[in-house]
Each structure stands twice: as C-alpha cells, then as structure tokens.
Amino acid sequence: MKTALMVCLMLVAIGLPFWILYWEMFRPVCLTRLRYQLFKARDDLRILALRNGLADSKQAYRIIEGRCNALIRVLDYIDIQSVCTSQPDQRIKLEVQRDALIIAESPPAVRAIWDDVFRVAQGAIVLNSPGLVLPLLPIVLLFQVCVLWFNRARRGALAVQARVWAAVYLGGERLQPA
C-alpha cells in the first residue's frame, strides 16, 4: 500500500508542474500565435481582394473570411472530441464539397490562404487536446499514409474538413465557456 501511495504522489509531483506549464504557459502562447496567423491570413485575403479585385473569386473570399471569423471565435475551445463527435448533416457536407470546389478553382494565392487557415484549425485542435492526440498520433499518421497510398486523399480530406467546420460552426455555441 505504501508503494502505491508513493507512486501516486510521485506522479502528482511530476505531472502537476508539466500540466501547469502546458495549460498555463505553452498552450496560451501557441494559441495566440495561431490567432495572429488567422488575422494575418484574413488581412492577406483582404489585401488581395483590394489589389486584384478578386471579381472571379468573390465566393472564395466570402468562404475564407467566414471560416477565419468562425475559427477565431472558437480557437480556444475546439478540440479533437468536438471534431469526432460532430455529426454534420447532409447540407453541411454538400456545402463543404461546394466550398472545396470553389476554392480549388480560385487563384493560387487564395488557395494558399485557405491552406493556412486549415492548418491553423488543425493546430488548434492538437493544442486543445494533447491527451487524446498524442496516443492517436501513430494511428493518424498510418491512416494518412494509407489514404495517400490509395489515392483517396481528396475524399478523406473533405470528410475531415466537413467534421472540422461542423464543429466550428455548429459547436460554436456548445464550445463557449459557461
């Protein structure tokens, strides 16, 4: 019994400082950096629209700006659980597919901004759920290799995007602190 108590005390003595360092120091700094990356992406999109007009990419502009604003709103709260438990209905799946086609037809500069926004979303998900992501990382990497190997990356990426954006849009109210 003494050994079990000592093991528990050692785990608390070692784990508590790491927990405090991660959640109170490391994570807020990284989330602030991600938020600034979103602001930069949104500003780059606006500058691109002002300089080039983006007459042919007006829909892509609205899509990306809307996603940036929604992601800024839930950046502190979105995690892997909200992504996995969000059940996007058929309307959201179709919207995500339509949006992906619109962005794919956009100029390369707009697509680069879109990639930056989605990369920020992935970073926020990983930062907000380290306990679930770290054990699942080898499985996710193996899955990505298999998806790329069998040339199903587009369908898999659209399904993941649908879940992420469903969690951002639909879960925004649920993710807000009480």
C-alpha positions as a Markdown table, in Angstrom:
| # | Residue | x | y | z |
|---|---|---|---|---|
| 1 | Met | 0.0 | 0.0 | 0.0 |
| 2 | Lys | 2.9 | 2.3 | 0.8 |
| 3 | Thr | 4.4 | 1.7 | -2.7 |
| 4 | Ala | 1.1 | 2.6 | -4.5 |
| 5 | Leu | 0.8 | 5.8 | -2.4 |
| 6 | Met | 4.4 | 6.7 | -3.2 |
| 7 | Val | 3.8 | 6.1 | -6.9 |
| 8 | Cys | 0.7 | 8.2 | -6.9 |
| 9 | Leu | 2.5 | 11.0 | -5.0 |
| 10 | Met | 5.4 | 10.9 | -7.5 |
| 11 | Leu | 3.0 | 11.1 | -10.5 |
| 12 | Val | 1.3 | 14.1 | -9.0 |
| 13 | Ala | 4.6 | 15.7 | -8.1 |
| 14 | Ile | 6.0 | 15.2 | -11.6 |
| 15 | Gly | 2.7 | 15.6 | -13.6 |
| 16 | Leu | 1.3 | 18.7 | -11.9 |
| 17 | Pro | 4.2 | 21.0 | -13.0 |
| 18 | Phe | 4.0 | 19.7 | -16.6 |
| 19 | Trp | 0.2 | 20.2 | -16.6 |
| 20 | Ile | 0.6 | 23.8 | -15.3 |
| 21 | Leu | 3.4 | 24.5 | -17.8 |
| 22 | Tyr | 1.4 | 23.2 | -20.7 |
| 23 | Trp | -2.1 | 24.6 | -20.0 |
| 24 | Glu | -1.0 | 27.9 | -18.4 |
| 25 | Met | 2.1 | 28.8 | -20.3 |
| 26 | Phe | 2.8 | 26.8 | -23.5 |
| 27 | Arg | -0.8 | 26.5 | -24.9 |
| 28 | Pro | -1.9 | 30.1 | -24.5 |
| 29 | Val | 1.3 | 31.3 | -26.2 |
| 30 | Cys | 0.7 | 28.9 | -29.1 |
| 31 | Leu | -3.0 | 29.8 | -29.4 |
| 32 | Thr | -2.1 | 33.5 | -29.5 |
| 33 | Arg | 0.4 | 32.7 | -32.3 |
| 34 | Leu | -2.3 | 30.7 | -34.2 |
| 35 | Arg | -4.8 | 33.6 | -33.7 |
| 36 | Tyr | -2.3 | 36.0 | -35.1 |
| 37 | Gln | -1.7 | 33.7 | -38.1 |
| 38 | Leu | -5.5 | 33.8 | -38.7 |
| 39 | Phe | -5.5 | 37.6 | -38.5 |
| 40 | Lys | -2.6 | 37.6 | -41.0 |
| 41 | Ala | -4.4 | 35.2 | -43.3 |
| 42 | Arg | -7.6 | 37.3 | -43.2 |
| 43 | Asp | -5.6 | 40.5 | -43.8 |
| 44 | Asp | -3.7 | 39.0 | -46.7 |
| 45 | Leu | -7.1 | 37.9 | -48.2 |
| 46 | Arg | -8.4 | 41.4 | -47.8 |
| 47 | Ile | -5.3 | 43.0 | -49.3 |
| 48 | Leu | -5.5 | 40.5 | -52.2 |
| 49 | Ala | -9.1 | 41.5 | -52.7 |
| 50 | Leu | -8.3 | 45.2 | -52.7 |
| 51 | Arg | -5.3 | 44.9 | -55.1 |
| 52 | Asn | -6.6 | 42.4 | -57.5 |
| 53 | Gly | -10.3 | 42.9 | -57.2 |
| 54 | Leu | -11.0 | 39.2 | -56.9 |
| 55 | Ala | -14.0 | 39.6 | -59.1 |
| 56 | Asp | -13.8 | 35.9 | -60.2 |
| 57 | Ser | -13.2 | 34.7 | -56.6 |
| 58 | Lys | -15.8 | 36.7 | -54.7 |
| 59 | Gln | -17.4 | 33.4 | -53.4 |
| 60 | Ala | -14.0 | 32.1 | -52.3 |
| 61 | Tyr | -13.3 | 35.4 | -50.5 |
| 62 | Arg | -16.6 | 35.1 | -48.5 |
| 63 | Ile | -16.0 | 31.5 | -47.7 |
| 64 | Ile | -12.5 | 32.0 | -46.4 |
| 65 | Glu | -13.3 | 35.2 | -44.5 |
| 66 | Gly | -16.3 | 33.4 | -42.8 |
| 67 | Arg | -14.2 | 30.4 | -41.9 |
| 68 | Cys | -11.5 | 32.7 | -40.4 |
| 69 | Asn | -14.0 | 34.6 | -38.3 |
| 70 | Ala | -15.7 | 31.4 | -37.1 |
| 71 | Leu | -12.3 | 29.9 | -36.2 |
| 72 | Ile | -11.2 | 33.0 | -34.4 |
| 73 | Arg | -14.4 | 32.7 | -32.3 |
| 74 | Val | -13.8 | 29.0 | -31.2 |
| 75 | Leu | -10.0 | 28.8 | -31.4 |
| 76 | Asp | -9.7 | 28.3 | -27.6 |
| 77 | Tyr | -12.3 | 25.6 | -27.4 |
| 78 | Ile | -12.2 | 23.4 | -30.5 |
| 79 | Asp | -10.6 | 20.0 | -29.8 |
| 80 | Ile | -10.4 | 16.5 | -31.2 |
| 81 | Gln | -13.5 | 15.4 | -29.2 |
| 82 | Ser | -15.7 | 18.1 | -30.8 |
| 83 | Val | -14.4 | 17.2 | -34.2 |
| 84 | Cys | -15.0 | 13.5 | -33.7 |
| 85 | Thr | -18.5 | 13.9 | -32.1 |
| 86 | Ser | -19.8 | 16.5 | -34.6 |
| 87 | Gln | -22.2 | 14.8 | -36.9 |
| 88 | Pro | -22.5 | 17.1 | -40.0 |
| 89 | Asp | -25.8 | 16.7 | -41.8 |
| 90 | Gln | -26.1 | 16.3 | -45.5 |
| 91 | Arg | -26.4 | 20.1 | -46.0 |
| 92 | Ile | -23.1 | 20.8 | -44.3 |
| 93 | Lys | -21.4 | 18.0 | -46.2 |
| 94 | Leu | -22.6 | 19.4 | -49.5 |
| 95 | Glu | -21.6 | 22.9 | -48.5 |
| 96 | Val | -18.1 | 21.8 | -47.7 |
| 97 | Gln | -17.8 | 20.0 | -51.0 |
| 98 | Arg | -19.1 | 23.0 | -52.9 |
| 99 | Asp | -16.8 | 25.3 | -51.0 |
| 100 | Ala | -13.8 | 23.0 | -51.7 |
| 101 | Leu | -14.6 | 23.1 | -55.4 |
| 102 | Ile | -15.0 | 26.9 | -55.4 |
| 103 | Ile | -11.6 | 27.3 | -53.6 |
| 104 | Ala | -10.0 | 24.7 | -55.9 |
| 105 | Glu | -11.0 | 26.9 | -58.9 |
| 106 | Ser | -9.6 | 30.0 | -57.2 |
| 107 | Pro | -6.2 | 31.6 | -57.9 |
| 108 | Pro | -3.2 | 30.0 | -56.2 |
| 109 | Ala | -2.8 | 32.9 | -53.8 |
| 110 | Val | -6.4 | 32.3 | -52.5 |
| 111 | Arg | -5.7 | 28.6 | -52.2 |
| 112 | Ala | -2.5 | 29.3 | -50.2 |
| 113 | Ile | -4.5 | 31.4 | -47.8 |
| 114 | Trp | -7.1 | 28.7 | -47.5 |
| 115 | Asp | -4.4 | 26.1 | -46.7 |
| 116 | Asp | -3.0 | 28.4 | -44.0 |
| 117 | Val | -6.5 | 28.7 | -42.4 |
| 118 | Phe | -7.0 | 25.0 | -42.3 |
| 119 | Arg | -3.5 | 24.4 | -40.9 |
| 120 | Val | -4.3 | 26.8 | -38.1 |
| 121 | Ala | -7.5 | 24.8 | -37.4 |
| 122 | Gln | -5.6 | 21.6 | -37.2 |
| 123 | Gly | -3.0 | 23.2 | -34.9 |
| 124 | Ala | -5.8 | 24.5 | -32.5 |
| 125 | Ile | -7.3 | 21.0 | -32.4 |
| 126 | Val | -4.0 | 19.5 | -31.5 |
| 127 | Leu | -3.2 | 22.1 | -28.9 |
| 128 | Asn | -6.5 | 21.9 | -27.2 |
| 129 | Ser | -6.5 | 18.1 | -26.9 |
| 130 | Pro | -3.0 | 16.8 | -26.2 |
| 131 | Gly | -4.1 | 13.8 | -24.1 |
| 132 | Leu | -6.2 | 12.5 | -27.0 |
| 133 | Val | -3.9 | 13.4 | -29.8 |
| 134 | Leu | -0.5 | 12.0 | -28.6 |
| 135 | Pro | -1.7 | 8.4 | -28.2 |
| 136 | Leu | -3.6 | 8.6 | -31.5 |
| 137 | Leu | -0.7 | 10.2 | -33.4 |
| 138 | Pro | 0.8 | 6.9 | -34.8 |
| 139 | Ile | -2.7 | 5.8 | -35.9 |
| 140 | Val | -3.4 | 9.1 | -37.6 |
| 141 | Leu | 0.0 | 9.0 | -39.4 |
| 142 | Leu | -0.6 | 5.5 | -40.6 |
| 143 | Phe | -4.1 | 6.5 | -41.8 |
| 144 | Gln | -2.7 | 9.4 | -43.7 |
| 145 | Val | -0.1 | 7.2 | -45.4 |
| 146 | Cys | -2.8 | 4.7 | -46.3 |
| 147 | Val | -5.1 | 7.4 | -47.6 |
| 148 | Leu | -2.3 | 8.9 | -49.8 |
| 149 | Trp | -1.2 | 5.5 | -50.9 |
| 150 | Phe | -4.6 | 4.5 | -52.2 |
| 151 | Asn | -5.2 | 7.9 | -53.8 |
| 152 | Arg | -8.2 | 8.7 | -51.7 |
| 153 | Ala | -6.9 | 11.9 | -50.2 |
| 154 | Arg | -9.5 | 14.2 | -51.6 |
| 155 | Arg | -12.5 | 12.2 | -50.2 |
| 156 | Gly | -10.8 | 11.8 | -46.8 |
| 157 | Ala | -9.8 | 15.4 | -46.6 |
| 158 | Leu | -13.3 | 16.6 | -47.5 |
| 159 | Ala | -14.7 | 14.3 | -44.8 |
| 160 | Val | -12.3 | 15.7 | -42.2 |
| 161 | Gln | -12.9 | 19.3 | -43.3 |
| 162 | Ala | -16.7 | 18.7 | -43.0 |
| 163 | Arg | -16.2 | 17.5 | -39.4 |
| 164 | Val | -13.9 | 20.3 | -38.5 |
| 165 | Trp | -16.1 | 23.0 | -40.0 |
| 166 | Ala | -19.2 | 21.4 | -38.5 |
| 167 | Ala | -17.5 | 21.5 | -35.1 |
| 168 | Val | -16.6 | 25.1 | -35.7 |
| 169 | Tyr | -20.0 | 26.3 | -37.0 |
| 170 | Leu | -22.4 | 24.0 | -35.1 |
| 171 | Gly | -20.4 | 23.6 | -32.0 |
| 172 | Gly | -19.5 | 27.3 | -31.5 |
| 173 | Glu | -22.3 | 27.8 | -29.0 |
| 174 | Arg | -21.5 | 24.5 | -27.3 |
| 175 | Leu | -17.8 | 25.2 | -27.1 |
| 176 | Gln | -18.2 | 28.6 | -25.5 |
| 177 | Pro | -17.4 | 28.7 | -21.8 |
| 178 | Ala | -20.4 | 28.9 | -19.4 |
